[in-house]
Amino acid sequence: MRKLGTIDLEILHLAMNGNGAFNENNLENSELKKQGVGKILDTLASLKDRKMISQNKDGSFSITNIAKEILWSKNVPTWAKILRLLQIKSCTLNQIIIILKISEDKLVIELEKLRKNQFVLMSPQRKEEKIIKVYEILSEGIEKIDSTETKGFNNIDSKEKSKVEIFSVIDEIIKEIQELQMEKAKKDIIVEKLSNLKNKLEI
């Protein structure tokens, strides 16, 4: 797979939202304008050099099949699309839905499989008084998606990794506790107990 940066992703997603094409006005009216003209021009040139976009006669740009194959091809299974996206940047569930254009029900099932196999980590984060779930790729997830370059898209390894999964759950609980509005001393006691439990499991 050809590697993408976050701005590469934003531009290609803009094209996907515009039925495969975009122009200068689309860029100006998007969040990309925050990146500055120089950065956008450099990214467009890079994408063009890598044959991920092509320039049309009217000055607009079109996404190529090479770029579509990364995140939007029917030939790529959903779990692989998720890992490829998270390899570019961590995302909330809603961001994954918007970028990959896949239904929430299907994504939730695939994300849970990836989480159970320790390919992704879900971290609760506070934003505007709300707790949102943010997904990020783990080292095993990077190894898994990188292996598809040579081995193809085999099914997700379903072997249970119970101890590792327990560690992940403990880490998630610790993060949630640290977000709670309560006395620091009480939080420290609870976190210490959970850390001790984790240490005992590692023995």
Summary of the structure (lengths in Angstrom):
residues: 203
radius of gyration: 20.2
end to end distance: 39.2
largest distance: 66.0
contacts: 554
relative contact order: 0.09
helix: 61%
strand: 13%
